[in-house]
Amino acid sequence: MTCFKEYLCFGVAGLTAGPQEDRPTGKTPTTPDGQSTSGKALTFLLLQPPSPKLPPHSTIRRTAIDLIGRGFTVWEPYMDVSAVLMGLLELCADAEKQLANITMGLPLNPQADSARSARHALSLIATARPPAFITTIAREVHRYNAAQANSQSQQNVHTTTLARAKTEILRVIEILIEKMPGDVVDLLVEVMDIIMYCIEGSLVKKKGLQECFPAICKFYMVGYCDRSHRIAVGARQGSVALYDVRTGKCQVRKNCFLRPNAPSGERIDFGLISSTSRLIAG
């Protein structure tokens, strides 16, 4: 337990100092070596399996989660970002259910407190480093889809952290769309990959994208065709990604001409979506 507390003290010192160009020599919390040690220690406290010395929802673990979120820009170079994000998502995958049962004004139980801390840390990480969050989650989605395509993996694929944390992932994506739209536009195809994974295709087909996830529809580069049930996403350099809502997968990417001066609802050529759909079907 003492060594865990030392890890936290090192982390607090590193976070307080922050990244600076002029650092003292030696292995202190303000040097690169010290920050590396702190980042690895905080990752250890987050991901270490529960034990009598480090219970799953202990104060020490929750404090480490808080430090990871608040100082992510300091620790990022020394962390396995994918492992950290998956660890946080695991803790808050059922946050809605856990926090909904809490009576207002009463203290949170340890499990709900961990979920709340993990949610907050995810939000801080995403807004501090949007590209890191988006590209990491998109990569995990692609990995998940590849595992799902493997018949030997299908029996366990629905119990993974990513599958259980869809609501939390969409919550963070919505925050990014609201607060960091420029970063979202830069990685719009990756963002749509994530959204299509998190939303049931049958629901989009029935209600439309605007009703299922209205936040993404604020971008003129995103359009949905009710007839072909395809979503078009305009990326940079004139390319367009087409998604079939029935599979959630990007089927075709083409270099297409988007009309930048047209009204927002007409900037994507849905005739292209329909014709491409017929080619795919044929």
Secondary structure per residue as TSV (DSSP state, phi and psi in degrees):
chain	resnum	aa	ss	phi	psi
A	1	M	-	360.0	-37.2
A	2	T	H	-61.1	-42.4
A	3	C	H	-65.9	-33.8
A	4	F	H	-63.4	-41.5
A	5	K	H	-65.5	-35.3
A	6	E	H	-65.4	-38.4
A	7	Y	H	-57.6	-44.6
A	8	L	H	-66.4	-41.1
A	9	C	H	-61.3	-40.5
A	10	F	H	-64.0	-41.7
A	11	G	H	-64.2	-43.2
A	12	V	H	-61.7	-43.2
A	13	A	H	-63.8	-42.9
A	14	G	H	-65.0	-38.8
A	15	L	H	-68.0	-39.5
A	16	T	H	-65.0	-39.7
A	17	A	H	-72.8	-41.5
A	18	G	-	71.3	173.2
A	19	P	S	-73.8	125.4
A	20	Q	-	-133.8	154.3
A	21	E	S	-77.2	-39.4
A	22	D	S	-100.3	102.6
A	23	R	-	-117.6	150.8
A	24	P	-	-69.2	159.6
A	25	T	S	-82.0	165.0
A	26	G	S	94.5	167.5
A	27	K	S	-90.7	84.8
A	28	T	-	-117.7	167.1
A	29	P	T	-59.2	-16.4
A	30	T	T	-97.3	-2.7
A	31	T	S	-95.0	160.4
A	32	P	H	-55.4	-41.8
A	33	D	H	-63.5	-40.3
A	34	G	H	-68.1	-39.7
A	35	Q	H	-67.5	-35.8
A	36	S	H	-61.7	-45.8
A	37	T	H	-62.3	-42.8
A	38	S	H	-62.8	-46.5
A	39	G	H	-60.6	-43.4
A	40	K	H	-67.3	-36.5
A	41	A	H	-65.9	-42.6
A	42	L	H	-66.7	-38.0
A	43	T	H	-62.0	-41.4
A	44	F	H	-59.4	-45.6
A	45	L	H	-64.9	-32.2
A	46	L	H	-73.1	-45.3
A	47	L	H	-97.2	-11.9
A	48	Q	S	-60.4	128.8
A	49	P	-	-57.4	147.0
A	50	P	-	-57.2	143.7
A	51	S	-	-152.1	167.7
A	52	P	S	-56.4	-33.2
A	53	K	S	-80.8	-25.2
A	54	L	S	-136.9	82.1
A	55	P	-	-59.9	160.3
A	56	P	T	-62.4	-32.2
A	57	H	T	-125.1	40.9
A	58	S	-	-73.8	161.2
A	59	T	H	-61.6	-37.4
A	60	I	H	-63.4	-43.7
A	61	R	H	-65.9	-41.3
A	62	R	H	-65.6	-36.2
A	63	T	H	-65.9	-39.3
A	64	A	H	-62.2	-41.1
A	65	I	H	-59.9	-44.4
A	66	D	H	-62.6	-41.9
A	67	L	H	-66.9	-37.6
A	68	I	H	-61.1	-44.6
A	69	G	H	-66.6	-45.3
A	70	R	H	-73.0	-29.3
A	71	G	T	-116.8	28.4
A	72	F	H	-59.4	-35.7
A	73	T	H	-64.6	-24.7
A	74	V	H	-80.7	-43.2
A	75	W	H	-86.5	-19.5
A	76	E	G	-50.4	-45.4
A	77	P	G	-62.5	-17.6
A	78	Y	G	-111.5	9.4
A	79	M	S	-115.9	153.4
A	80	D	-	-83.1	97.1
A	81	V	H	-60.1	-41.1
A	82	S	H	-61.2	-45.7
A	83	A	H	-63.6	-39.4
A	84	V	H	-65.6	-46.9
A	85	L	H	-64.1	-41.6
A	86	M	H	-65.4	-35.9
A	87	G	H	-65.2	-41.3
A	88	L	H	-68.6	-40.9
A	89	L	H	-64.2	-35.6
A	90	E	H	-61.2	-39.0
A	91	L	H	-72.8	-29.0
A	92	C	H	-114.9	14.9
A	93	A	T	-59.0	-35.1
A	94	D	T	-109.2	29.5
A	95	A	H	-61.4	-41.4
A	96	E	H	-57.4	-44.6
A	97	K	H	-68.3	-42.9
A	98	Q	H	-67.2	-42.7
A	99	L	H	-79.7	-21.9
A	100	A	H	-70.3	-25.7
A	101	N	T	-89.4	3.7
A	102	I	S	-87.7	130.6
A	103	T	-	-76.8	132.5
A	104	M	T	-58.7	133.4
A	105	G	T	93.1	-15.5
A	106	L	S	-94.6	151.9
A	107	P	-	-62.8	148.9
A	108	L	-	-75.8	145.1
A	109	N	-	-73.6	161.7
A	110	P	H	-55.4	-39.5
A	111	Q	H	-66.3	-43.8
A	112	A	H	-67.7	-35.4
A	113	D	H	-65.8	-38.8
A	114	S	H	-64.2	-41.8
A	115	A	H	-62.6	-43.5
A	116	R	H	-65.0	-42.2
A	117	S	H	-63.2	-41.2
A	118	A	H	-66.1	-40.7
A	119	R	H	-60.5	-44.8
A	120	H	H	-65.5	-41.2
A	121	A	H	-63.1	-41.2
A	122	L	H	-61.0	-42.8
A	123	S	H	-63.1	-42.1
A	124	L	H	-65.8	-42.3
A	125	I	H	-63.4	-46.5
A	126	A	H	-62.7	-42.4
A	127	T	H	-77.1	-24.8
A	128	A	H	-79.1	-35.7
A	129	R	-	-139.1	71.2
A	130	P	H	-54.6	-45.5
A	131	P	H	-60.4	-38.2
A	132	A	H	-64.0	-43.4
A	133	F	H	-66.0	-49.5
A	134	I	H	-63.8	-49.2
A	135	T	H	-67.3	-34.2
A	136	T	H	-68.7	-45.9
A	137	I	H	-66.9	-39.5
A	138	A	H	-61.5	-39.3
A	139	R	H	-65.1	-39.6
A	140	E	H	-66.7	-36.1
A	141	V	H	-63.2	-44.6
A	142	H	H	-63.3	-38.7
A	143	R	H	-65.8	-40.5
A	144	Y	H	-62.8	-45.6
A	145	N	H	-63.4	-36.7
A	146	A	H	-65.7	-39.4
A	147	A	H	-67.3	-36.2
A	148	Q	H	-66.6	-31.8
A	149	A	H	-70.9	-18.4
A	150	N	S	-84.9	114.4
A	151	S	T	-58.9	-28.9
A	152	Q	T	-73.2	-18.2
A	153	S	T	-98.2	-10.3
A	154	Q	H	-65.0	-27.6
A	155	Q	H	-68.6	-24.4
A	156	N	H	-108.7	-8.3
A	157	V	H	-67.0	-28.6
A	158	H	T	-81.2	-7.2
A	159	T	T	-101.0	4.5
A	160	T	S	-70.4	161.2
A	161	T	H	-57.5	-44.2
A	162	L	H	-60.2	-41.0
A	163	A	H	-68.2	-35.7
A	164	R	H	-79.4	-19.0
A	165	A	T	-104.8	21.1
A	166	K	H	-58.0	-42.8
A	167	T	H	-61.4	-42.4
A	168	E	H	-67.9	-38.6
A	169	I	H	-62.9	-45.2
A	170	L	H	-63.7	-35.6
A	171	R	H	-60.7	-44.4
A	172	V	H	-69.4	-40.1
A	173	I	H	-59.9	-40.1
A	174	E	H	-64.4	-37.8
A	175	I	H	-62.4	-43.4
A	176	L	H	-64.8	-39.9
A	177	I	H	-62.4	-38.0
A	178	E	H	-75.5	-43.0
A	179	K	H	-98.3	-29.3
A	180	M	-	-130.5	55.8
A	181	P	H	-60.9	-33.0
A	182	G	H	-62.5	-41.5
A	183	D	H	-67.8	-34.9
A	184	V	H	-66.1	-43.1
A	185	V	H	-60.6	-39.9
A	186	D	H	-61.0	-28.0
A	187	L	T	-125.8	41.9
A	188	L	H	-64.5	-37.7
A	189	V	H	-66.0	-42.4
A	190	E	H	-63.3	-39.3
A	191	V	H	-63.0	-41.9
A	192	M	H	-67.7	-34.1
A	193	D	H	-56.1	-43.7
A	194	I	H	-67.6	-45.6
A	195	I	H	-62.2	-43.9
A	196	M	H	-65.1	-28.8
A	197	Y	H	-71.7	-38.5
A	198	C	H	-81.8	-21.7
A	199	I	S	-106.0	136.3
A	200	E	-	-66.3	127.4
A	201	G	H	-60.7	-36.3
A	202	S	H	-64.2	-32.8
A	203	L	H	-71.3	-40.3
A	204	V	H	-64.4	-41.5
A	205	K	H	-63.0	-35.4
A	206	K	H	-80.2	-43.4
A	207	K	H	-107.4	-19.1
A	208	G	-	92.7	157.8
A	209	L	H	-67.7	-35.5
A	210	Q	H	-59.3	-37.9
A	211	E	H	-83.5	-32.5
A	212	C	H	-76.8	-39.8
A	213	F	-	-150.3	77.1
A	214	P	G	-62.1	-25.7
A	215	A	G	-58.3	-41.0
A	216	I	G	-71.3	-20.2
A	217	C	G	-77.4	-4.7
A	218	K	G	-70.8	-18.3
A	219	F	S	-88.1	128.0
A	220	Y	T	-67.2	-17.2
A	221	M	T	-79.1	-1.2
A	222	V	E	-114.1	129.8
A	223	G	E	-143.5	154.0
A	224	Y	E	-127.7	133.8
A	225	C	E	-105.3	117.5
A	226	D	T	-67.7	-29.4
A	227	R	T	-74.7	-46.5
A	228	S	T	-94.6	-9.0
A	229	H	T	55.9	45.1
A	230	R	E	-117.9	148.4
A	231	I	E	-112.1	131.5
A	232	A	E	-109.6	134.5
A	233	V	E	-126.9	117.8
A	234	G	E	-82.5	125.3
A	235	A	-	-105.1	-177.0
A	236	R	G	-71.6	158.8
A	237	Q	G	63.7	27.6
A	238	G	G	80.4	4.1
A	239	S	E	-83.9	151.7
A	240	V	E	-129.9	131.7
A	241	A	E	-101.0	131.4
A	242	L	E	-111.4	129.4
A	243	Y	E	-116.4	136.1
A	244	D	E	-92.7	117.8
A	245	V	T	-66.7	-19.3
A	246	R	T	-71.8	-30.7
A	247	T	T	-109.2	-21.1
A	248	G	T	76.0	6.9
A	249	K	E	-104.3	152.4
A	250	C	E	-81.5	115.3
A	251	Q	E	-90.3	-40.2
A	252	V	E	-139.9	140.6
A	253	R	E	-127.3	127.9
A	254	K	E	-132.7	156.7
A	255	N	E	-84.4	111.2
A	256	C	-	-125.3	161.2
A	257	F	-	-95.6	115.4
A	258	L	-	-96.0	134.7
A	259	R	-	-88.3	96.6
A	260	P	T	-67.1	-22.7
A	261	N	T	-96.0	-0.9
A	262	A	S	-79.5	161.7
A	263	P	-	-56.5	152.1
A	264	S	G	-56.6	-34.9
A	265	G	G	-77.5	-8.4
A	266	E	G	-117.7	12.7
A	267	R	S	-79.2	-19.5
A	268	I	S	-106.0	130.9
A	269	D	-	-79.7	99.0
A	270	F	H	-73.4	-15.5
A	271	G	H	-61.8	-35.2
A	272	L	H	-64.1	-41.1
A	273	I	H	-62.5	-46.7
A	274	S	H	-63.8	-44.5
A	275	S	H	-66.8	-39.5
A	276	T	H	-64.5	-38.8
A	277	S	H	-61.4	-40.1
A	278	R	H	-66.6	-36.3
A	279	L	H	-65.0	-40.8
A	280	I	H	-64.6	-44.4
A	281	A	H	-65.5	-34.2
A	282	G	-	-77.1	360.0
